[in-house]
Amino acid sequence: MREFEKTWLLGLVAMCCSGCSRVPSAEVVGTFLPAWMFCIAGALVLTGLIRLELVRRGLENKLGPLVLFYPSVAVAIGCLLWLIFFA
């Protein structure tokens, strides 16, 4: 058991000492903003457009709990935007 604790502690120290090679950020009017902010903003806009389309076609009534559906769609789109633009 003692050997496991040493290995775990060594792994934790290694993770804390490592850093990012570059910080993904974008300059907007002289200020550097984290890239994830743009991904979230884009995801919220696209999720809103998806909702409008679902309502227009009458499909929103057939979805599961909307309180889980729309945040899940926003997270999925945000991650997809991150992979497309910043990975």
N, C-alpha and C positions, 0 to 999 in steps of 0.2 A: 504494500500500500504506500509506503514511503517513496518508492521510486516513481509511482504514478503522480504524486504530489509535486515532485521535483520537475517532472516533464511538463505538467500542467503550468507550473509557475514559470518555467523557461519559455513556454509558448506565449503566455500572457505578456511577459516582458518583451519578447520579440515583436509582438503586435503593437505594443505601446511605443516602441522605438522606431518603427518604420513610419514613413510619411509618404505623402503624395508626391509624385514627380512633377506634376503641374496642377494648378488649381483651375478647373474649368470655370471661367468667368467671361463675361462680355462687357464691353465698355458702352455705356449709355450716357450721353451728355457729360462725359468726363468722370463718371462714377463706374466702378467695376461692380457688377452685380453677379451673384452666383447663377450659374447656368440653369440650375433646377427651378429657379423662379420663372424663367421663360417657359420651361416645360410645363409647369403647373398652370400658368396663365393660358397657354395654348390648349392644354387638356381641358380646362374649364370651358373655354370657348367652344371647342369641338364637342364636348359633352352636351352643352346647351343646344347646339345645332342638331345633334342626334336626337335629343329630347323633342325638339320642335318637329322633326321629321316623323318620329314615332307617334306623336299626338296627331299630326296631320293625317297619317294613314290609319289611325285608330288602333294601333298596336300596343299602346302603353297599358291599356286595360288588361292585356293578356300576359303581362310580365309578372314576375314574382314580387316580393316586397321591394318597392321602389327605393326605400331608405338604404337598402343594400346594393341595389342594382346600379344606381347612378354613381355613387362613390367608387364602386368597383370599375366601372367604365372609365371614370376619370383617372384612376390610378393606372389602369392598363394603357390608356392613351399617353399619359405622362411618361411612363417607362418606355413606351415605344418611341416617343419623340426624343427622349434622352439617348436611346440607342442609335437613332437615325442621325442626329445632329452632333452628338458629343462623344460617341464611343469610338 
